[in-house]
Amino acid sequence: MPDRIAVLADIHGVLPALEAVLAEPEVIAADRLVILGDAAAGPHPCGGLDRLLALGDRAAWIRGNADRELVEVRRGTPAADPGSIGAWAAAQLSDRHLDWLSGLPLSLSLPVAGLGGVHFCHATPRRDDEMVLVDSGFDRWAEVFDGLDAEVETVVCGHTHMPFLRLVNGRLVVNPGSIGMPYGRPGAHWALLDRGVHLRRTALDLDAACAATVARSGYPDVAAWADCYVRARVGDREAVETFRPQAAPR
């Protein structure tokens, strides 16, 4: 049973942010890393995946909706926006990358020292693109957790790019936030499970991170993309209000 797990979510192919997190002493010392989905849809899809794959068996992976969509686009599904960074990223990936992403599981459960059974998923245990928010009601959480093993005491999910820690219907719910596309405040957000839950933020030199993102990417609009997302110009209130209709009970 691992004592210390670092959870890295929503990296979105931003290699400077990923490298900064992987250099954190607590991440280096972690027994396991969980890659919580949406690793590659961004400015450095191949470099980001290769850096994560180099972690070998130390890393456990979950499929995110953007990971699934990269594979679908490369295999013939028309992109919703052909000029988007996701459509561009899909075209960059090798067959090896695509095979890896297509084989990722929707979720996984691990026992973690001090936390008991922990369920890891990208969005919810039943879908990789389902929206729940920090202020979603108890009925909505009960809906998305329907069918989850009663022994699961903690659920770790990403997808919304905003960190939070909340008790809901007797379970602890953790969102580590986003490494590559944070909403609300800049920095690379992640979480440490270490006989408790700790939300972490790795500070970045934003000018240097944006410059490195641009220099290492061939995406045509990468400068504007980095200025928006690496600098976290999307506020948390704006994001929550945008996502709220999608998070309504079904």
C-alpha positions in Angstrom: 0.0 0.0 0.0 1.6 3.3 -1.0 2.1 5.9 1.7 2.5 8.9 -0.7 0.8 9.5 -4.1 1.3 12.6 -6.2 -1.8 13.3 -8.4 -1.2 15.2 -11.7 -4.3 16.3 -13.6 -5.1 18.2 -16.7 -1.5 18.7 -17.9 -2.7 19.6 -21.4 0.7 19.2 -23.0 2.3 22.2 -21.2 5.9 20.9 -20.8 7.4 23.7 -18.8 4.6 23.4 -16.1 4.9 19.6 -16.1 8.7 19.7 -15.7 8.4 22.2 -12.8 6.0 19.8 -11.0 8.1 16.7 -11.6 11.1 18.6 -10.1 9.2 19.1 -6.8 10.9 17.2 -3.9 7.5 15.8 -2.8 6.8 14.5 -6.3 10.3 13.0 -6.6 9.8 11.3 -3.2 6.3 10.0 -4.0 5.8 6.2 -4.1 3.4 6.5 -7.1 2.2 9.2 -9.4 -1.4 9.1 -10.8 -1.8 10.9 -14.1 -5.5 11.9 -13.9 -6.2 12.4 -17.6 -6.0 15.1 -20.3 -2.2 14.8 -20.5 -1.5 15.7 -24.1 -4.1 18.0 -25.7 -2.0 21.1 -25.7 1.2 22.8 -27.1 3.7 19.9 -26.5 1.7 16.7 -27.0 4.6 14.4 -27.8 7.1 15.9 -25.4 4.7 15.8 -22.5 3.7 12.2 -23.2 7.3 11.1 -23.6 8.2 12.8 -20.3 5.4 11.0 -18.5 6.0 7.6 -20.2 9.6 7.8 -19.0 8.2 7.4 -15.4 7.5 3.8 -16.2 5.7 1.7 -13.7 5.9 4.4 -11.1 3.0 6.1 -12.8 -0.6 5.0 -13.1 -2.8 6.6 -15.8 -6.4 7.5 -16.2 -8.1 8.4 -19.5 -9.4 11.9 -19.8 -12.0 13.2 -22.3 -9.3 15.1 -24.2 -7.2 12.0 -24.5 -10.1 10.1 -25.9 -10.9 12.9 -28.4 -7.3 13.0 -29.6 -7.5 9.3 -30.6 -10.9 9.8 -32.1 -9.8 12.7 -34.3 -6.7 10.8 -35.5 -8.9 7.8 -36.3 -11.3 9.7 -38.5 -13.8 11.6 -36.3 -14.1 15.2 -37.5 -12.7 17.7 -35.0 -15.4 20.1 -33.6 -12.9 22.9 -34.3 -10.3 22.0 -36.9 -8.2 25.0 -35.9 -8.2 24.1 -32.2 -5.1 23.2 -30.3 -6.6 19.7 -29.7 -7.0 19.1 -33.4 -3.4 20.2 -34.0 -2.1 18.1 -31.1 -3.9 15.0 -32.5 -2.0 15.3 -35.8 1.3 15.4 -34.0 1.0 12.1 -32.1 2.8 9.0 -33.2 1.1 5.6 -33.5 2.8 4.6 -30.2 1.2 7.6 -28.4 -2.2 6.8 -29.9 -2.0 3.2 -28.9 -1.1 4.2 -25.3 -3.9 6.7 -25.0 -6.5 4.4 -26.5 -5.7 1.7 -23.9 -6.1 3.8 -20.8 -8.8 2.9 -18.2 -11.7 5.2 -17.3 -10.8 5.0 -13.6 -8.9 3.0 -11.0 -9.0 2.3 -7.3 -6.0 2.1 -5.0 -5.7 1.7 -1.2 -3.7 4.6 0.2 -2.2 4.6 3.7 -4.3 6.8 6.0 -7.1 7.2 3.4 -8.4 3.7 2.8 -9.9 3.0 -0.6 -9.4 5.8 -3.0 -11.1 6.0 -6.4 -9.3 8.0 -9.1 -11.2 9.3 -12.2 -10.9 12.1 -14.6 -14.4 13.6 -14.4 -16.7 11.1 -12.6 -16.5 7.4 -12.0 -18.9 6.7 -14.8 -17.9 9.2 -17.6 -14.7 11.1 -18.7 -16.6 14.3 -19.6 -19.2 14.7 -16.9 -19.3 18.0 -15.0 -19.5 18.4 -11.2 -18.4 21.5 -9.4 -17.3 22.4 -5.9 -20.8 23.9 -5.3 -22.8 21.0 -6.9 -25.6 19.8 -4.6 -25.7 16.6 -2.6 -28.2 15.0 -5.0 -25.9 15.7 -8.0 -23.0 14.1 -6.3 -25.1 11.1 -5.3 -26.1 10.8 -8.9 -22.6 10.7 -10.3 -21.4 8.4 -7.5 -24.2 5.9 -8.0 -22.8 2.4 -8.2 -19.5 3.3 -6.6 -18.3 0.7 -4.1 -19.5 1.7 -0.6 -15.9 1.0 0.8 -14.5 3.9 -1.3 -13.9 6.7 1.2 -12.2 9.2 -1.1 -12.7 10.2 -4.7 -10.1 12.1 -6.7 -11.3 13.7 -9.9 -10.2 16.5 -12.2 -11.7 17.9 -15.4 -12.8 21.3 -14.2 -9.2 22.8 -13.8 -10.0 24.2 -10.3 -8.7 22.7 -7.1 -11.0 21.9 -4.2 -11.4 19.6 -1.2 -14.9 18.8 0.0 -16.8 16.3 2.1 -20.0 15.2 0.3 -22.4 12.4 1.4 -19.7 11.0 3.7 -17.0 10.9 1.1 -14.0 13.1 0.7 -13.8 14.6 -2.8 -10.5 16.0 -4.1 -9.8 17.9 -7.2 -6.1 18.7 -7.6 -6.7 21.4 -10.2 -4.8 21.7 -13.5 -1.1 21.7 -14.2 -1.2 23.2 -17.7 -4.5 25.1 -17.9 -5.4 26.4 -14.4 -8.6 28.5 -13.9 -8.6 31.0 -11.1 -4.9 31.6 -10.4 -1.7 30.8 -12.1 0.8 28.1 -11.2 0.8 24.4 -11.8 -1.7 22.8 -9.4 -1.5 19.2 -8.2 -2.3 17.2 -5.0 -0.3 15.0 -2.6 -2.0 12.1 -0.8 0.2 11.5 2.2 -1.9 10.1 5.1 -4.1 13.1 4.3 -4.9 15.3 1.4 -2.7 18.3 0.5 -3.5 20.6 -2.4 -0.2 22.0 -3.9 0.7 24.7 -6.3 4.0 25.0 -8.0 4.8 28.6 -8.7 6.0 29.4 -12.2 7.9 32.4 -13.7 5.0 33.2 -16.1 7.1 35.1 -18.6 9.6 32.3 -18.8 6.9 29.6 -18.9 5.1 31.4 -21.7 8.3 31.9 -23.7 9.3 28.3 -23.3 5.8 27.1 -24.3 6.0 29.2 -27.5 9.6 28.2 -28.3 8.9 24.5 -28.0 5.6 24.3 -29.9 4.6 24.4 -33.6 1.0 25.3 -32.9 0.3 28.4 -35.0 -1.6 30.3 -32.3 0.5 29.1 -29.4 1.5 32.6 -28.1 -2.2 33.6 -27.6 -3.0 30.2 -26.2 -0.2 30.4 -23.6 -1.0 34.0 -22.7 -4.6 32.9 -21.9 -4.1 29.6 -20.2 -0.6 29.5 -18.8 -1.2 32.9 -17.2 -4.7 31.7 -16.0 -6.6 34.6 -17.4 -9.9 32.5 -17.0 -11.2 33.2 -13.5 -12.7 30.6 -11.3 -16.0 32.4 -11.1 -16.1 32.7 -14.9 -15.3 29.0 -15.3 -17.9 27.9 -12.7 -20.6 30.0 -14.2 -19.8 28.7 -17.7 -19.8 25.0 -16.5 -22.9 25.2 -14.2 -25.5 24.3 -16.9 -23.5 21.2 -17.7 -23.3 20.3 -14.0 -27.1 20.4 -13.5 -28.7 17.1 -12.3 -29.8 14.9 -15.2 
